[in-house]
Amino acid sequence: MQIIYTDTLVIGAGLAGLRVAIASKERGLDALVLSLIPAKRSHSAAAQGGMQASLGNTVKGLGDDEDVHFQDTVKGSDWGCDQTVARMFAHCAPKAVRELANWGVPWTRVTKGDRQVIVNAEKVTLTEAEEAHGLINARDFGGTKKWRTCYTADGTGHSLLYAVDNKAISLGIPVHERMEALKIIHDGKRCHGVIARCLITGELRAYIAKSTTIATGGYGRIYEVSTNAIICEGIGQALALETGVATLGNMEAVQFHPTAIVPVGILTTEGCRGDGGLLRDKDGYRFMPDYEPEKKELASRDVVSRRMTEHMRKGKGVDSPYGPHLWLDITLLGRKHIETNLREVKEICENFLGIDPAKDWIPVRPTQHYSMGGIRTNHTGESPQLAGLFSVGEAACWDMHGFNRLGGNSLAETVVGGMIIGKYVADYGEQHPLDINTALIEQFGATLKTEIDQLIEGTGTENAFDLKLAMQKIMMDRVGIFRNGAELQQAVDELSALLERAKNIGLNCKKRHANPELVEALRVKRMLKVALTVACGANARTESRGAHSREDYPQRNDKDWLNRTLASWPDENSLLPTLSYEALDVMQMELPPGYRGYGVNNAISHPDTEKRQQQIDDILAQLGEEDRHVKQAALMPFELPAALRPHNERLSDTLVTRGDKA
């Protein structure tokens, strides 16, 4: 078995992984990236609508700053996020957007003077300042007080991925394509790299590094229908889980996007609604104002998805061979706007539905979209249990999203998290030498080889593809938008039975190279473990918070459930994960739990909430007219690498007569 050494090993060549690798390379460390596919085909390219950053360039963004972005993110998370991480993120997002512009991202820019937009189904004229001409533009997105989602038409992820990958190429960072990491090499205390299998030749290789960063994206493909790329199967999370040491966090926090097209589940960006699109039922009636009169179609994603599902349950869905759906109407935006700012949506509708969205309504319904859960890390991106193991992006529970992610915050997290965590990864590489006994490498290599040998040479009778389809159906039917105890327990029981059956997988194709059936057999056992962490976590959490909505426990229960779920895997023979919990300390929060702004305020309060709010009020009263940065630091100080600490500058700093001074 070939052994390859490097300083920084990154698993996954999407935006988050590439950004971490770039940070190490810029510090003079060797960086190497493993990827299932060519980097520019990574799932990051699928992001359409944009990334949030409080630039405050547009008239609808004036007055925006890190404080407002932070508050939106915490409320969007339903108070489930790590507020320190949310602060780090909100502070660095403007820096990341501007850095990306320097790397070649062709951000859509502000044009001075009058322009017409659609707000609440009506044409409105906005007048952009002359001084804003040529600055980075922003559009509206759900759950935000300001227009802060920076974009490049509706191909933002595509633009970002090409620019960041080109930057990595310019630095000479190698990407080993068609390589799948299947085992983390560790001694119980420190991660030393991975054993990976070449998808073409079947060769096993050991990649040994000072630090290993998992950036493999989400686990959407454990569901039957998902907007995720087919490579987003949760294998990165499974790698950490199977160490028996590292934990996964908040795996039950799974987001459903309101507007995936029916039946294939391909996403139409939130930019459709952000730009003024409407949701209609079978009668053509715009129903969202009835449920959420303030935010309407631009309520937070989890809220809109539930409202759509409730409306279809009332018989207001459009009947189709694929089940009921609703309509997304963007015709009022006009052909010019659609062909300029929503080009990918137009092409998707033409190619997959045979319709013209400039004149036809789009059939949509909520579909699994994003994984808030992932490999639990601290604020530096490192696993608290396994030194040298980092994670970033959707693969991680860095935990700026809590139990619901705001639109535009995921694409932002890839590059902002990659920027921040990349510096900590580089620090680790400078401070820790390679220190590993090659016998440990051989041990993990032999374990994986034995697993492959047993599949190829064994006489198992279970079909890997059948097991995967059964798992996906269980997750879709019983661990979806609305959940209840009886169905969740049934899901746990059925998934455990599938995992037991997976011990007896047999192969029809016995080849060791380029064998899709072998690939599936190796993955499905790992995917089932990930699915069980989701189902078990959801079954145990007897409350509703963000995207986790229990019909039998409809209240958000801060008194008993203001915590983060941690999942670990006891041993290779176990059929269930072990769950534990990490409390969120109200007395350390800058923004104590409160009313999120949707529906009835039925939350059960935490006993420390009033005490913390009084403490905050006293601190602010003592500070009086102090600068907002001083006030923030007094309430909840946070650390960042030195290069990222300076304050951000905004147009509103100089145009105080056009908006609130930041």
Number of C-alpha atoms within 10 A of each C-alpha: 12 8 13 12 16 18 24 28 30 28 29 29 33 30 33 34 30 32 29 32 31 29 24 26 21 13 13 12 17 21 27 27 25 26 23 20 20 14 26 18 17 23 23 26 20 22 22 27 29 31 27 29 29 31 30 28 27 29 19 19 23 25 23 25 24 24 17 16 24 24 19 21 28 29 27 30 27 23 29 26 26 22 27 19 23 25 25 22 26 26 25 26 26 25 21 22 25 15 13 19 15 11 15 15 21 17 23 18 18 20 19 17 13 12 11 12 16 16 15 18 14 12 13 13 13 15 15 18 18 11 14 21 16 14 18 24 23 29 20 28 31 26 22 23 16 24 25 29 27 26 29 25 22 26 21 24 25 20 22 29 28 20 21 24 21 17 18 20 14 10 13 14 19 14 23 19 18 16 25 24 24 22 22 26 25 21 14 13 14 19 27 27 30 25 26 23 22 18 21 14 14 18 15 22 20 24 23 25 27 27 27 30 32 28 31 31 35 28 33 27 23 28 26 19 21 25 24 24 18 12 17 21 24 26 27 31 31 26 21 26 26 21 22 18 20 27 27 28 31 27 29 26 26 28 26 26 29 30 31 26 25 22 17 15 21 23 24 27 24 25 25 23 24 22 22 23 22 24 26 23 20 16 11 14 12 18 19 22 13 10 19 18 13 13 19 21 29 24 24 29 27 25 27 25 23 19 21 25 21 15 17 19 11 8 12 21 22 18 13 11 6 9 11 19 26 29 24 26 23 24 19 18 22 12 17 10 17 22 16 13 21 26 16 19 24 19 16 18 21 13 11 13 16 11 16 18 26 19 13 15 20 27 22 26 25 28 29 25 24 22 26 30 32 34 34 31 24 16 24 22 28 26 27 18 18 21 19 26 28 29 37 36 31 27 28 29 30 32 30 29 30 30 29 32 30 22 28 24 22 23 26 28 27 24 31 29 32 28 26 26 28 29 26 22 30 26 15 19 23 15 9 12 12 14 11 18 10 10 9 14 23 16 12 19 22 15 13 19 16 12 11 18 13 15 20 19 11 14 13 17 14 17 18 24 14 12 21 24 14 17 25 21 16 24 23 18 16 20 28 21 23 18 21 19 18 11 16 25 18 16 25 26 16 16 25 20 12 21 23 16 17 23 15 16 24 22 21 12 11 15 14 16 15 13 16 13 18 24 18 17 23 20 18 25 23 22 24 25 26 28 31 26 28 25 27 23 25 28 23 14 20 22 23 23 27 25 28 25 26 22 15 14 16 16 18 24 19 23 14 15 21 22 20 24 25 23 29 22 25 16 13 9 10 13 19 20 21 15 17 14 14 12 11 18 13 21 17 14 19 22 20 21 23 16 13 19 15 14 11 9 12 11 19 15 16 18 12 15 20 15 13 19 18 11 14 21 11 11 14 18 12 11 13 9 10 11 10 13 11 13 19 15 11 14 17 16 13 15 13 20 13 8 8 17 13 11 12 16 15 19 22 24 15 13 15 13 9 13 18 12 16 20
